[in-house]
Amino acid sequence: MTPPVETSDLLNAAEAATVLGLSHRQAIATYRARYEDFPEPVIWKGKCVLWNRSDLLTWQQSRKG
């Protein structure tokens, strides 16, 4: 069973870009295409696409190693 996610930790593309230090929300689409290990959204319904903050931060940390 997947642990619950705090709603404050759900990020849209613009917020995800900011957390990752990127300048524009479109960079998230670029990262998704470029890095096959980029985290999948936890919610994807129509135009509502949201990532879990901790998934993004964990992925970012793994790239630094």
Contacts in CASP RR format, 6 or more apart in sequence:
PFRMAT RR
TARGET T0000
AUTHOR 0000-0000-0000
METHOD contacts of the structure
MODEL  1
MTPPVETSDLLNAAEAATVLGLSHRQAIATYRARYEDFPEPVIWKGKCVL
WNRSDLLTWQQSRKG
5 42 0 8 1.000
5 52 0 8 1.000
9 52 0 8 1.000
9 53 0 8 1.000
9 54 0 8 1.000
10 42 0 8 1.000
10 43 0 8 1.000
10 50 0 8 1.000
10 51 0 8 1.000
10 52 0 8 1.000
10 53 0 8 1.000
11 19 0 8 1.000
11 50 0 8 1.000
11 51 0 8 1.000
11 52 0 8 1.000
11 53 0 8 1.000
11 56 0 8 1.000
12 25 0 8 1.000
12 49 0 8 1.000
12 50 0 8 1.000
13 25 0 8 1.000
13 26 0 8 1.000
13 28 0 8 1.000
13 29 0 8 1.000
13 49 0 8 1.000
14 25 0 8 1.000
16 25 0 8 1.000
16 28 0 8 1.000
16 51 0 8 1.000
16 56 0 8 1.000
17 23 0 8 1.000
17 24 0 8 1.000
17 25 0 8 1.000
17 27 0 8 1.000
17 28 0 8 1.000
19 53 0 8 1.000
19 56 0 8 1.000
19 57 0 8 1.000
20 27 0 8 1.000
20 28 0 8 1.000
20 31 0 8 1.000
20 56 0 8 1.000
20 60 0 8 1.000
22 28 0 8 1.000
22 31 0 8 1.000
31 38 0 8 1.000
32 38 0 8 1.000
37 59 0 8 1.000
37 62 0 8 1.000
38 59 0 8 1.000
39 51 0 8 1.000
39 52 0 8 1.000
39 55 0 8 1.000
39 56 0 8 1.000
39 58 0 8 1.000
39 59 0 8 1.000
41 49 0 8 1.000
41 50 0 8 1.000
41 51 0 8 1.000
42 50 0 8 1.000
42 51 0 8 1.000
42 52 0 8 1.000
42 55 0 8 1.000
43 49 0 8 1.000
43 50 0 8 1.000
44 50 0 8 1.000
END
